[in-house]
Amino acid sequence: MELAIMIEGQNGLTWPRWQRLARLVEDLGFVGLYRSDHFTNANPPDIDSLEMWTSFAWLASHTQRLEFGPLVSPSSFRHPVFTARLAKDVDDLSGGRFQLGVGAGWQAREHHLFGFDLLDVKGRLDRFAESLEVITRLLHSDQPVSFQGHYYRLHEAVLLPRPQRPGGPPIVIGGNGRRRTLPLVARYADEWNAVFLPVDTLVELNAHLDGLAQAQGREPGAIRRSLMTGTVFGRDDAEVQRRLGSRSADELKARGMLVGTPGEFVAQLGRLAETPVYRVMLQWLDLDDLAGLEVLAREVMPQVR
């Protein structure tokens, strides 16, 4: 099983922090570096937030090995034509290391602050479904594409130059919804990115996705499975407790988070290794805790490869 790092790009990310993290994550041997696509956190105060696509253009040309992408970029403030165009260009710039993670959008505060329409849940998922149709058609078709939807329209549109990878970068859909999200995964995605799921629920939803994929005429194995989840990591029990504060370790673990010392992380990741998940993106909230990343790479990563 592969380990990658995921950060919150709206959580104080600056160019110096991004550049330090990217170089360290690559040097330490993690397989990938992912980030969110937000303007702000869900609650104030507002802090630094580095624009996502600009940060990926830098990453593509300043790293050699890392796979990377958004977890996830919302259709609620990213037009799918620009998303497809940017994704294929960043993927080409990186030599084929980009993964296009997309979602419907969820955070009401940033949409209100910056004037984007989030819509109700049904509306945002309907819009997301259309955005997936637009993105996949533009990336997959060498011929001009027309599409007439409620939210988006194409008239003999083609993206040039064509992606160097046939079909462009892989589409990653994040989310756990049985009724709308997983059917979209089964239809459009190359990878399902589950979010904060305990093992039992992950196994259940994975089996459900298998059935949905077969109903679409796809082999379930054609859709890779990954997990993004939160972490509370400490070098020893005392540090873990400091990072937990008033939170309960058992309650966080019940939500699917990884909590504990290096040995406890290895045990929890061992359970995940028994599922179809091939990669775990570890949410690393403290952007300045580089020493913790080094311990994670040295004491945990070799035990789960």
PASEBA-1860 file (N, C-alpha, C; in nm, 3 decimals):
! residues 305
1> MELAIMIE> 0.084/-0.119/0.000/0.000/0.000/0.000/0.088/0.124/0.000 ~ 0.045/0.226/-0.076/0.123/0.347/-0.092/0.075/0.456/0.003 ~ 0.168/0.538/0.049/0.135/0.650/0.135/0.165/0.781/0.064 ~ 0.070/0.873/0.071/0.086/1.007/0.017/0.046/1.107/0.124 ~ 0.080/1.232/0.102/0.045/1.341/0.193/-0.059/1.429/0.127 ~ -0.158/1.472/0.207/-0.260/1.565/0.161/-0.264/1.683/0.256 ~ -0.262/1.804/0.202/-0.269/1.924/0.286/-0.390/2.007/0.248 ~ -0.428/2.096/0.340/-0.537/2.190/0.315/-0.478/2.321/0.264
9> GQNGLTWP> -0.501/2.348/0.135/-0.438/2.463/0.073/-0.486/2.598/0.123 ~ -0.598/2.600/0.194/-0.651/2.724/0.251/-0.611/2.743/0.396 ~ -0.526/2.654/0.447/-0.497/2.651/0.590/-0.360/2.712/0.622 ~ -0.332/2.827/0.560/-0.206/2.895/0.587/-0.098/2.865/0.486 ~ -0.137/2.813/0.368/-0.036/2.777/0.269/0.020/2.901/0.200 ~ 0.152/2.911/0.197/0.224/3.017/0.126/0.324/2.951/0.032 ~ 0.385/3.032/-0.055/0.486/2.975/-0.144/0.601/2.910/-0.069 ~ 0.660/2.975/0.033/0.770/2.907/0.104/0.727/2.774/0.166
17> RWQRLARL> 0.608/2.771/0.226/0.562/2.645/0.286/0.539/2.539/0.179 ~ 0.475/2.575/0.069/0.448/2.480/-0.038/0.578/2.423/-0.096 ~ 0.674/2.510/-0.118/0.799/2.466/-0.177/0.878/2.376/-0.083 ~ 0.879/2.410/0.046/0.946/2.323/0.144/0.879/2.187/0.151 ~ 0.746/2.188/0.160/0.672/2.063/0.172/0.693/1.974/0.050 ~ 0.683/2.032/-0.068/0.694/1.952/-0.190/0.830/1.885/-0.199 ~ 0.934/1.960/-0.173/1.068/1.903/-0.182/1.090/1.795/-0.077 ~ 1.040/1.821/0.045/1.060/1.723/0.152/0.979/1.597/0.126
25> VEDLGFVG> 0.852/1.612/0.087/0.766/1.495/0.062/0.827/1.408/-0.047 ~ 0.881/1.468/-0.150/0.946/1.390/-0.254/1.073/1.324/-0.203 ~ 1.157/1.400/-0.132/1.284/1.345/-0.082/1.261/1.230/0.016 ~ 1.153/1.237/0.094/1.126/1.134/0.195/1.070/1.005/0.135 ~ 1.027/1.009/0.011/0.981/0.887/-0.054/0.831/0.866/-0.057 ~ 0.751/0.963/-0.011/0.607/0.951/-0.026/0.572/0.948/-0.176 ~ 0.466/0.877/-0.210/0.435/0.858/-0.351/0.367/0.980/-0.412 ~ 0.302/1.061/-0.329/0.229/1.173/-0.386/0.206/1.285/-0.287
33> LYRSDHFT> 0.165/1.400/-0.341/0.130/1.518/-0.262/0.002/1.577/-0.320 ~ -0.100/1.586/-0.238/-0.232/1.634/-0.280/-0.273/1.752/-0.194 ~ -0.367/1.830/-0.244/-0.414/1.944/-0.166/-0.560/1.973/-0.200 ~ -0.624/2.044/-0.108/-0.762/2.085/-0.129/-0.767/2.206/-0.220 ~ -0.887/2.238/-0.266/-0.911/2.355/-0.351/-1.018/2.440/-0.284 ~ -0.976/2.530/-0.197/-1.067/2.618/-0.124/-1.011/2.759/-0.119 ~ -1.100/2.855/-0.103/-1.060/2.993/-0.077/-1.032/3.016/0.071 ~ -1.115/2.957/0.156/-1.109/2.980/0.300/-1.138/2.849/0.372
41> NANPPDID> -1.121/2.851/0.503/-1.174/2.745/0.587/-1.323/2.769/0.610 ~ -1.390/2.667/0.663/-1.534/2.678/0.685/-1.569/2.779/0.793 ~ -1.474/2.809/0.880/-1.496/2.905/0.988/-1.379/3.003/0.994 ~ -1.406/3.129/1.034/-1.297/3.224/1.048/-1.206/3.184/1.164 ~ -1.085/3.244/1.173/-1.036/3.356/1.092/-0.983/3.310/0.958 ~ -0.980/3.403/0.862/-0.922/3.374/0.732/-0.770/3.383/0.740 ~ -0.704/3.288/0.678/-0.558/3.286/0.675/-0.512/3.264/0.532 ~ -0.381/3.256/0.513/-0.326/3.249/0.378/-0.378/3.127/0.302
49> SLEMWTSF> -0.400/3.147/0.171/-0.453/3.041/0.086/-0.389/3.055/-0.052 ~ -0.310/2.957/-0.091/-0.239/2.964/-0.219/-0.327/2.905/-0.329 ~ -0.342/2.978/-0.438/-0.428/2.934/-0.548/-0.379/2.800/-0.603 ~ -0.475/2.709/-0.626/-0.439/2.570/-0.649/-0.367/2.547/-0.782 ~ -0.425/2.591/-0.893/-0.366/2.558/-1.022/-0.228/2.620/-1.039 ~ -0.209/2.739/-0.983/-0.077/2.801/-0.989/0.024/2.717/-0.912 ~ -0.019/2.668/-0.797/0.072/2.585/-0.716/0.106/2.455/-0.789 ~ 0.011/2.398/-0.863/0.038/2.274/-0.935/0.132/2.297/-1.054
57> AWLASHTQ> 0.120/2.412/-1.119/0.212/2.440/-1.229/0.356/2.446/-1.177 ~ 0.376/2.506/-1.059/0.509/2.507/-0.999/0.553/2.365/-0.966 ~ 0.465/2.287/-0.904/0.499/2.152/-0.860/0.538/2.065/-0.979 ~ 0.463/2.079/-1.089/0.489/1.997/-1.207/0.630/2.015/-1.260 ~ 0.682/2.135/-1.249/0.814/2.164/-1.308/0.927/2.166/-1.206 ~ 0.896/2.144/-1.078/1.000/2.148/-0.975/1.011/2.019/-0.895 ~ 0.938/1.915/-0.937/0.954/1.782/-0.878/0.974/1.684/-0.993 ~ 1.025/1.567/-0.959/1.058/1.468/-1.062/0.969/1.344/-1.056
65> RLEFGPLV> 0.922/1.309/-0.937/0.862/1.178/-0.917/0.720/1.184/-0.862 ~ 0.688/1.284/-0.782/0.561/1.289/-0.710/0.441/1.286/-0.803 ~ 0.341/1.204/-0.769/0.209/1.219/-0.827/0.134/1.321/-0.743 ~ 0.040/1.393/-0.806/-0.024/1.503/-0.734/-0.157/1.538/-0.798 ~ -0.237/1.614/-0.724/-0.366/1.657/-0.776/-0.453/1.712/-0.667 ~ -0.571/1.763/-0.705/-0.664/1.817/-0.605/-0.749/1.708/-0.543 ~ -0.774/1.723/-0.415/-0.871/1.640/-0.343/-0.965/1.734/-0.266 ~ -1.066/1.776/-0.335/-1.091/1.770/-0.478/-1.123/1.912/-0.524
73> SPSSFRHP> -1.126/1.932/-0.658/-1.160/2.063/-0.711/-1.310/2.068/-0.740 ~ -1.381/2.167/-0.684/-1.527/2.168/-0.695/-1.578/2.231/-0.825 ~ -1.681/2.170/-0.880/-1.745/2.227/-0.999/-1.823/2.354/-0.966 ~ -1.845/2.380/-0.839/-1.924/2.496/-0.799/-1.853/2.628/-0.827 ~ -1.719/2.630/-0.831/-1.651/2.753/-0.872/-1.539/2.728/-0.973 ~ -1.535/2.610/-1.034/-1.441/2.580/-1.141/-1.520/2.536/-1.264 ~ -1.518/2.618/-1.369/-1.589/2.580/-1.491/-1.520/2.458/-1.552 ~ -1.596/2.358/-1.596/-1.534/2.233/-1.642/-1.446/2.249/-1.764
81> VFTARLAK> -1.472/2.348/-1.850/-1.385/2.368/-1.965/-1.245/2.409/-1.919 ~ -1.240/2.503/-1.826/-1.109/2.543/-1.773/-1.045/2.429/-1.695 ~ -1.124/2.354/-1.620/-1.070/2.242/-1.544/-1.004/2.141/-1.638 ~ -1.071/2.106/-1.745/-1.015/2.010/-1.841/-0.890/2.066/-1.907 ~ -0.895/2.192/-1.946/-0.781/2.252/-2.015/-0.659/2.262/-1.925 ~ -0.680/2.310/-1.803/-0.569/2.321/-1.707/-0.513/2.184/-1.673 ~ -0.602/2.087/-1.653/-0.558/1.954/-1.612/-0.468/1.889/-1.717 ~ -0.506/1.898/-1.843/-0.424/1.832/-1.946/-0.290/1.904/-1.963
89> DVDDLSGG> -0.289/2.036/-1.944/-0.163/2.109/-1.958/-0.070/2.085/-1.840 ~ -0.123/2.083/-1.718/-0.040/2.053/-1.602/0.011/1.910/-1.608 ~ -0.074/1.818/-1.654/-0.031/1.679/-1.668/0.083/1.668/-1.768 ~ 0.070/1.736/-1.881/0.177/1.734/-1.981/0.306/1.793/-1.923 ~ 0.294/1.904/-1.851/0.411/1.970/-1.794/0.484/1.879/-1.696 ~ 0.408/1.795/-1.624/0.467/1.707/-1.523/0.517/1.575/-1.581 ~ 0.493/1.551/-1.707/0.531/1.422/-1.765/0.435/1.310/-1.728 ~ 0.307/1.345/-1.703/0.207/1.242/-1.676/0.195/1.201/-1.531
97> RFQLGVGA> 0.210/1.297/-1.438/0.203/1.264/-1.294/0.079/1.323/-1.226 ~ -0.007/1.389/-1.302/-0.120/1.459/-1.244/-0.243/1.370/-1.239 ~ -0.323/1.384/-1.132/-0.451/1.315/-1.119/-0.559/1.419/-1.094 ~ -0.663/1.418/-1.174/-0.766/1.521/-1.167/-0.877/1.480/-1.070 ~ -0.866/1.525/-0.946/-0.969/1.500/-0.846/-1.077/1.607/-0.852 ~ -1.202/1.565/-0.864/-1.313/1.659/-0.879/-1.427/1.623/-0.784 ~ -1.506/1.725/-0.749/-1.621/1.707/-0.662/-1.725/1.814/-0.688 ~ -1.834/1.806/-0.614/-1.948/1.895/-0.638/-1.936/2.028/-0.566
105> GWQAREHH> -1.851/2.037/-0.461/-1.846/2.155/-0.376/-1.937/2.137/-0.255 ~ -1.896/2.198/-0.144/-1.977/2.178/-0.022/-1.970/2.295/0.076 ~ -1.862/2.373/0.073/-1.840/2.469/0.181/-1.914/2.599/0.154 ~ -2.018/2.625/0.233/-2.106/2.739/0.206/-2.035/2.873/0.225 ~ -1.948/2.882/0.323/-1.890/3.012/0.359/-1.810/3.072/0.244 ~ -1.723/2.994/0.180/-1.641/3.050/0.073/-1.725/3.091/-0.047 ~ -1.832/3.018/-0.073/-1.918/3.054/-0.185/-1.990/3.186/-0.156 ~ -2.033/3.205/-0.032/-2.098/3.332/0.004/-1.999/3.448/-0.002
113> LFGFDLLD> -1.879/3.429/0.051/-1.781/3.538/0.056/-1.740/3.584/-0.083 ~ -1.725/3.490/-0.176/-1.671/3.524/-0.307/-1.776/3.523/-0.419 ~ -1.903/3.505/-0.381/-2.010/3.527/-0.477/-2.036/3.413/-0.574 ~ -2.009/3.289/-0.532/-2.040/3.173/-0.616/-2.168/3.106/-0.567 ~ -2.246/3.054/-0.661/-2.370/2.987/-0.625/-2.341/2.840/-0.594 ~ -2.357/2.801/-0.468/-2.335/2.662/-0.429/-2.452/2.574/-0.471 ~ -2.572/2.627/-0.470/-2.696/2.555/-0.500/-2.731/2.458/-0.387 ~ -2.854/2.404/-0.392/-2.891/2.301/-0.297/-2.821/2.171/-0.336
121> VKGRLDRF> -2.833/2.070/-0.252/-2.758/1.946/-0.274/-2.791/1.884/-0.409 ~ -2.920/1.878/-0.443/-2.957/1.819/-0.572/-2.899/1.901/-0.687 ~ -2.910/2.032/-0.678/-2.862/2.117/-0.785/-2.712/2.106/-0.804 ~ -2.638/2.105/-0.693/-2.492/2.099/-0.709/-2.447/1.963/-0.765 ~ -2.519/1.856/-0.730/-2.483/1.725/-0.784/-2.525/1.711/-0.930 ~ -2.637/1.773/-0.967/-2.675/1.776/-1.109/-2.569/1.852/-1.189 ~ -2.526/1.964/-1.137/-2.423/2.043/-1.204/-2.292/1.966/-1.212 ~ -2.258/1.896/-1.105/-2.136/1.816/-1.104/-2.142/1.706/-1.211
129> AESLEVIT> -2.257/1.641/-1.224/-2.271/1.537/-1.326/-2.248/1.595/-1.465 ~ -2.304/1.714/-1.492/-2.280/1.778/-1.621/-2.133/1.814/-1.639 ~ -2.070/1.861/-1.533/-1.929/1.899/-1.544/-1.843/1.777/-1.578 ~ -1.875/1.662/-1.522/-1.803/1.540/-1.555/-1.821/1.502/-1.701 ~ -1.941/1.520/-1.752/-1.967/1.492/-1.893/-1.883/1.583/-1.982 ~ -1.877/1.711/-1.948/-1.799/1.806/-2.027/-1.650/1.773/-2.020 ~ -1.599/1.750/-1.898/-1.456/1.723/-1.880/-1.415/1.597/-1.955 ~ -1.489/1.490/-1.938/-1.449/1.364/-2.001/-1.462/1.370/-2.153
137> RLLHSDQP> -1.564/1.436/-2.203/-1.576/1.447/-2.349/-1.458/1.526/-2.407 ~ -1.424/1.637/-2.344/-1.315/1.720/-2.395/-1.181/1.648/-2.387 ~ -1.159/1.572/-2.281/-1.031/1.503/-2.266/-1.022/1.379/-2.354 ~ -1.133/1.312/-2.374/-1.129/1.183/-2.442/-1.144/1.192/-2.594 ~ -1.205/1.298/-2.643/-1.238/1.303/-2.785/-1.140/1.390/-2.863 ~ -1.085/1.333/-2.970/-1.000/1.410/-3.061/-1.084/1.490/-3.160 ~ -1.212/1.460/-3.167/-1.302/1.530/-3.258/-1.379/1.639/-3.183 ~ -1.426/1.743/-3.253/-1.504/1.847/-3.187/-1.626/1.790/-3.115
145> VSFQGHYY> -1.657/1.849/-3.001/-1.761/1.798/-2.912/-1.871/1.903/-2.897 ~ -1.996/1.857/-2.905/-2.111/1.942/-2.875/-2.187/1.881/-2.757 ~ -2.240/1.967/-2.674/-2.315/1.921/-2.555/-2.412/2.031/-2.516 ~ -2.535/1.993/-2.487/-2.636/2.090/-2.445/-2.692/2.046/-2.311 ~ -2.648/2.108/-2.204/-2.696/2.076/-2.072/-2.769/2.195/-2.010 ~ -2.809/2.178/-1.886/-2.875/2.287/-1.815/-2.773/2.391/-1.769 ~ -2.654/2.345/-1.732/-2.552/2.434/-1.676/-2.441/2.467/-1.775 ~ -2.412/2.376/-1.868/-2.298/2.394/-1.957/-2.337/2.357/-2.100
153> RLHEAVLL> -2.271/2.426/-2.197/-2.296/2.400/-2.337/-2.163/2.402/-2.413 ~ -2.150/2.310/-2.506/-2.035/2.307/-2.597/-2.086/2.306/-2.740 ~ -2.015/2.377/-2.830/-2.054/2.382/-2.971/-1.931/2.353/-3.055 ~ -1.916/2.227/-3.095/-1.802/2.185/-3.177/-1.670/2.227/-3.111 ~ -1.656/2.197/-2.983/-1.538/2.238/-2.906/-1.433/2.127/-2.904 ~ -1.307/2.166/-2.917/-1.197/2.070/-2.907/-1.080/2.141/-2.837 ~ -1.014/2.069/-2.749/-0.897/2.122/-2.680/-0.771/2.086/-2.757 ~ -0.693/2.186/-2.790/-0.567/2.167/-2.862/-0.455/2.240/-2.789
161> PRPQRPGG> -0.336/2.183/-2.781/-0.302/2.050/-2.832/-0.370/1.941/-2.750 ~ -0.381/1.824/-2.809/-0.441/1.713/-2.738/-0.349/1.668/-2.625 ~ -0.407/1.608/-2.520/-0.323/1.560/-2.409/-0.219/1.459/-2.456 ~ -0.100/1.468/-2.398/0.003/1.370/-2.432/-0.036/1.230/-2.388 ~ -0.104/1.220/-2.274/-0.160/1.090/-2.232/-0.293/1.071/-2.304 ~ -0.314/0.961/-2.373/-0.443/0.939/-2.437/-0.556/0.948/-2.335 ~ -0.652/1.035/-2.359/-0.762/1.053/-2.266/-0.732/1.150/-2.155 ~ -0.609/1.200/-2.148/-0.575/1.297/-2.045/-0.549/1.232/-1.910
169> PPIVIGGN> -0.534/1.313/-1.806/-0.506/1.259/-1.673/-0.623/1.180/-1.619 ~ -0.597/1.084/-1.530/-0.707/1.005/-1.473/-0.801/1.092/-1.390 ~ -0.930/1.058/-1.396/-1.033/1.130/-1.320/-1.051/1.061/-1.185 ~ -1.037/1.138/-1.079/-1.057/1.089/-0.942/-1.180/1.160/-0.886 ~ -1.278/1.084/-0.841/-1.397/1.142/-0.778/-1.393/1.110/-0.630 ~ -1.403/1.215/-0.549/-1.400/1.197/-0.404/-1.540/1.207/-0.344 ~ -1.565/1.126/-0.243/-1.693/1.131/-0.174/-1.745/0.993/-0.143 ~ -1.844/0.989/-0.054/-1.893/0.861/-0.003/-2.042/0.836/-0.029
177> GRRRTLPL> -2.108/0.926/-0.102/-2.253/0.915/-0.117/-2.295/0.796/-0.202 ~ -2.382/0.713/-0.148/-2.428/0.593/-0.219/-2.521/0.627/-0.334 ~ -2.605/0.730/-0.317/-2.713/0.754/-0.413/-2.668/0.831/-0.536 ~ -2.579/0.929/-0.521/-2.537/1.011/-0.634/-2.388/0.999/-0.664 ~ -2.303/1.009/-0.561/-2.159/1.014/-0.587/-2.106/0.882/-0.644 ~ -2.135/0.770/-0.578/-2.080/0.644/-0.626/-2.132/0.605/-0.764 ~ -2.257/0.632/-0.800/-2.296/0.608/-0.940/-2.215/0.692/-1.039 ~ -2.179/0.815/-1.002/-2.095/0.896/-1.090/-1.954/0.838/-1.099
185> VARYADEW> -1.904/0.786/-0.988/-1.775/0.717/-0.990/-1.780/0.601/-1.088 ~ -1.884/0.520/-1.078/-1.896/0.403/-1.163/-1.901/0.439/-1.311 ~ -1.956/0.555/-1.342/-1.972/0.595/-1.482/-1.848/0.665/-1.536 ~ -1.787/0.753/-1.455/-1.686/0.843/-1.510/-1.544/0.824/-1.456 ~ -1.527/0.769/-1.338/-1.399/0.781/-1.269/-1.301/0.670/-1.304 ~ -1.175/0.707/-1.300/-1.066/0.609/-1.302/-1.028/0.569/-1.160 ~ -1.067/0.651/-1.062/-1.034/0.621/-0.922/-1.141/0.679/-0.831 ~ -1.179/0.601/-0.732/-1.266/0.649/-0.625/-1.179/0.684/-0.505
193> NAVFLPVD> -1.192/0.808/-0.456/-1.122/0.851/-0.337/-1.222/0.861/-0.222 ~ -1.223/0.759/-0.137/-1.309/0.760/-0.020/-1.254/0.861/0.081 ~ -1.342/0.913/0.167/-1.304/1.022/0.256/-1.344/0.988/0.399 ~ -1.245/0.978/0.489/-1.271/0.961/0.632/-1.368/0.844/0.657 ~ -1.330/0.726/0.615/-1.417/0.610/0.634/-1.349/0.505/0.722 ~ -1.418/0.453/0.823/-1.365/0.337/0.894/-1.365/0.215/0.803 ~ -1.285/0.115/0.839/-1.262/0.002/0.750/-1.392/-0.069/0.713 ~ -1.479/-0.094/0.809/-1.601/-0.170/0.780/-1.689/-0.097/0.678
201> TLVELNAH> -1.703/0.034/0.694/-1.784/0.111/0.599/-1.716/0.117/0.463 ~ -1.584/0.129/0.463/-1.509/0.129/0.338/-1.532/0.001/0.259 ~ -1.525/-0.112/0.328/-1.547/-0.241/0.262/-1.689/-0.251/0.206 ~ -1.786/-0.203/0.283/-1.925/-0.208/0.238/-1.946/-0.122/0.113 ~ -1.896/0.002/0.115/-1.915/0.090/0.000/-1.835/0.042/-0.121 ~ -1.721/-0.019/-0.096/-1.642/-0.075/-0.206/-1.722/-0.183/-0.279 ~ -1.787/-0.271/-0.205/-1.868/-0.376/-0.267/-1.986/-0.315/-0.344 ~ -2.044/-0.209/-0.288/-2.153/-0.140/-0.357/-2.104/-0.081/-0.488
209> LDGLAQAQ> -1.985/-0.021/-0.488/-1.929/0.035/-0.610/-1.901/-0.074/-0.713 ~ -1.856/-0.190/-0.669/-1.836/-0.301/-0.763/-1.963/-0.330/-0.842 ~ -2.076/-0.336/-0.770/-2.202/-0.364/-0.838/-2.242/-0.253/-0.933 ~ -2.219/-0.128/-0.894/-2.252/-0.015/-0.981/-2.166/-0.017/-1.107 ~ -2.038/-0.050/-1.091/-1.949/-0.056/-1.207/-1.994/-0.164/-1.305 ~ -2.031/-0.280/-1.253/-2.077/-0.388/-1.340/-2.205/-0.348/-1.414 ~ -2.292/-0.273/-1.346/-2.415/-0.228/-1.411/-2.385/-0.130/-1.524 ~ -2.271/-0.062/-1.518/-2.228/0.028/-1.624/-2.149/-0.045/-1.733
217> GREPGAIR> -2.133/-0.176/-1.717/-2.055/-0.253/-1.814/-1.906/-0.239/-1.796 ~ -1.862/-0.199/-1.675/-1.719/-0.183/-1.648/-1.673/-0.292/-1.552 ~ -1.550/-0.333/-1.567/-1.490/-0.423/-1.470/-1.461/-0.344/-1.342 ~ -1.504/-0.393/-1.226/-1.476/-0.320/-1.101/-1.329/-0.286/-1.083 ~ -1.241/-0.375/-1.126/-1.098/-0.350/-1.110/-1.045/-0.237/-1.194 ~ -1.127/-0.187/-1.289/-1.084/-0.073/-1.370/-1.088/0.057/-1.291 ~ -1.154/0.055/-1.176/-1.164/0.174/-1.091/-1.077/0.153/-0.969 ~ -0.969/0.229/-0.959/-0.882/0.215/-0.843/-0.950/0.276/-0.719
225> RSLMTGTV> -0.908/0.230/-0.602/-0.968/0.276/-0.476/-0.859/0.336/-0.387 ~ -0.880/0.459/-0.343/-0.789/0.524/-0.250/-0.869/0.583/-0.135 ~ -0.799/0.628/-0.032/-0.863/0.684/0.086/-0.788/0.807/0.131 ~ -0.862/0.916/0.153/-0.806/1.034/0.219/-0.864/1.039/0.359 ~ -0.775/1.048/0.460/-0.826/1.051/0.596/-0.738/1.136/0.685 ~ -0.797/1.180/0.797/-0.726/1.266/0.891/-0.627/1.190/0.976 ~ -0.533/1.264/1.032/-0.428/1.204/1.114/-0.406/1.285/1.240 ~ -0.379/1.213/1.348/-0.323/1.272/1.470/-0.203/1.186/1.503
233> FGRDDAEV> -0.085/1.238/1.471/0.037/1.158/1.477/0.134/1.219/1.578 ~ 0.192/1.132/1.661/0.291/1.178/1.758/0.403/1.077/1.773 ~ 0.518/1.126/1.811/0.635/1.038/1.827/0.619/0.946/1.947 ~ 0.542/0.990/2.046/0.517/0.908/2.164/0.378/0.940/2.215 ~ 0.336/0.868/2.321/0.200/0.885/2.373/0.173/1.027/2.421 ~ 0.273/1.089/2.480/0.255/1.224/2.533/0.228/1.323/2.419 ~ 0.301/1.309/2.309/0.278/1.400/2.197/0.143/1.376/2.132 ~ 0.103/1.251/2.121/-0.029/1.220/2.068/-0.136/1.288/2.151
241> QRRLGSRS> -0.123/1.278/2.284/-0.224/1.337/2.372/-0.226/1.489/2.359 ~ -0.109/1.551/2.344/-0.105/1.696/2.325/-0.178/1.736/2.197 ~ -0.161/1.660/2.093/-0.225/1.692/1.966/-0.375/1.663/1.969 ~ -0.414/1.565/2.049/-0.556/1.536/2.062/-0.630/1.646/2.138 ~ -0.565/1.703/2.240/-0.633/1.800/2.324/-0.751/1.735/2.394 ~ -0.869/1.795/2.378/-0.988/1.742/2.444/-1.061/1.637/2.360 ~ -1.011/1.608/2.241/-1.077/1.511/2.155/-1.049/1.369/2.200 ~ -1.140/1.280/2.170/-1.127/1.140/2.205/-1.063/1.062/2.091
249> ADELKARG> -0.954/0.990/2.119/-0.888/0.909/2.017/-0.984/0.804/1.962 ~ -1.061/0.741/2.049/-1.153/0.636/2.003/-1.260/0.693/1.909 ~ -1.310/0.812/1.941/-1.412/0.871/1.855/-1.355/0.906/1.718 ~ -1.233/0.958/1.715/-1.171/0.992/1.587/-1.144/0.866/1.504 ~ -1.097/0.761/1.571/-1.074/0.635/1.499/-1.205/0.579/1.443 ~ -1.315/0.595/1.518/-1.445/0.547/1.472/-1.490/0.620/1.345 ~ -1.437/0.743/1.325/-1.468/0.819/1.203/-1.373/0.784/1.089 ~ -1.277/0.697/1.116/-1.184/0.656/1.013/-1.049/0.724/1.016
257> MLVGTPGE> -1.027/0.812/1.113/-0.898/0.880/1.122/-0.791/0.787/1.178 ~ -0.666/0.816/1.146/-0.553/0.745/1.203/-0.499/0.825/1.320 ~ -0.487/0.759/1.434/-0.448/0.828/1.557/-0.345/0.744/1.630 ~ -0.231/0.808/1.668/-0.139/0.737/1.754/0.007/0.759/1.721 ~ 0.088/0.673/1.778/0.232/0.672/1.759/0.266/0.597/1.630 ~ 0.394/0.594/1.591/0.429/0.519/1.469/0.380/0.375/1.469 ~ 0.397/0.304/1.581/0.352/0.166/1.586/0.202/0.153/1.570 ~ 0.127/0.246/1.630/-0.019/0.242/1.617/-0.062/0.275/1.474
265> FVAQLGRL> 0.009/0.366/1.408/-0.021/0.395/1.267/0.000/0.271/1.181 ~ 0.109/0.199/1.205/0.137/0.079/1.127/0.023/-0.022/1.143 ~ -0.025/-0.039/1.265/-0.133/-0.134/1.289/-0.262/-0.092/1.218 ~ -0.296/0.037/1.227/-0.418/0.085/1.163/-0.408/0.079/1.011 ~ -0.292/0.113/0.957/-0.272/0.101/0.813/-0.273/-0.045/0.768 ~ -0.231/-0.135/0.857/-0.235/-0.276/0.825/-0.377/-0.325/0.798 ~ -0.473/-0.273/0.874/-0.613/-0.309/0.849/-0.658/-0.256/0.713 ~ -0.616/-0.134/0.680/-0.653/-0.079/0.550/-0.588/-0.157/0.436
273> AETPVYRV> -0.471/-0.213/0.461/-0.402/-0.289/0.357/-0.478/-0.416/0.320 ~ -0.571/-0.458/0.404/-0.652/-0.576/0.374/-0.772/-0.543/0.287 ~ -0.794/-0.415/0.258/-0.903/-0.371/0.172/-0.847/-0.346/0.031 ~ -0.933/-0.313/-0.066/-0.882/-0.284/-0.201/-0.811/-0.149/-0.214 ~ -0.802/-0.072/-0.107/-0.736/0.059/-0.115/-0.588/0.040/-0.147 ~ -0.542/0.107/-0.254/-0.402/0.093/-0.294/-0.318/0.210/-0.241 ~ -0.385/0.322/-0.207/-0.311/0.440/-0.163/-0.390/0.513/-0.056 ~ -0.321/0.557/0.049/-0.382/0.637/0.155/-0.319/0.775/0.153
281> MLQWLDLD> -0.403/0.878/0.139/-0.359/1.016/0.145/-0.378/1.064/0.289 ~ -0.269/1.090/0.359/-0.272/1.128/0.500/-0.286/1.279/0.510 ~ -0.398/1.324/0.567/-0.420/1.468/0.582/-0.327/1.524/0.689 ~ -0.239/1.614/0.647/-0.136/1.670/0.736/-0.166/1.818/0.755 ~ -0.228/1.852/0.870/-0.278/1.987/0.889/-0.171/2.086/0.933 ~ -0.071/2.040/1.005/0.035/2.130/1.052/0.140/2.144/0.942 ~ 0.131/2.252/0.866/0.217/2.268/0.749/0.363/2.291/0.785 ~ 0.390/2.323/0.911/0.527/2.346/0.954/0.588/2.227/1.029
289> DLAGLEVL> 0.510/2.119/1.046/0.562/2.003/1.118/0.639/1.912/1.023 ~ 0.753/1.960/0.979/0.836/1.883/0.888/0.905/1.767/0.959 ~ 0.938/1.789/1.087/1.001/1.681/1.164/0.906/1.562/1.178 ~ 0.778/1.590/1.195/0.680/1.482/1.205/0.672/1.402/1.076 ~ 0.678/1.469/0.963/0.678/1.399/0.835/0.800/1.308/0.822 ~ 0.914/1.356/0.872/1.035/1.274/0.865/1.021/1.148/0.949 ~ 0.961/1.160/1.069/0.939/1.042/1.153/0.840/0.947/1.086 ~ 0.735/1.002/1.029/0.635/0.921/0.959/0.700/0.841/0.846
297> AREVMPQV> 0.786/0.908/0.769/0.852/0.841/0.656/0.951/0.735/0.705 ~ 1.020/0.765/0.813/1.125/0.673/0.861/1.069/0.552/0.934 ~ 0.964/0.573/1.015/0.920/0.467/1.106/0.790/0.400/1.064 ~ 0.713/0.462/0.975/0.585/0.405/0.935/0.590/0.353/0.791 ~ 0.635/0.436/0.699/0.627/0.401/0.557/0.695/0.268/0.524 ~ 0.815/0.238/0.576/0.875/0.109/0.541/0.797/-0.012/0.587 ~ 0.710/0.006/0.687/0.635/-0.107/0.744/0.507/-0.139/0.667 ~ 0.467/-0.049/0.576/0.338/-0.072/0.508/0.356/-0.085/0.358
305> R> 0.477/-0.078/0.307/0.498/-0.092/0.164/0.480/-0.238/0.122
END
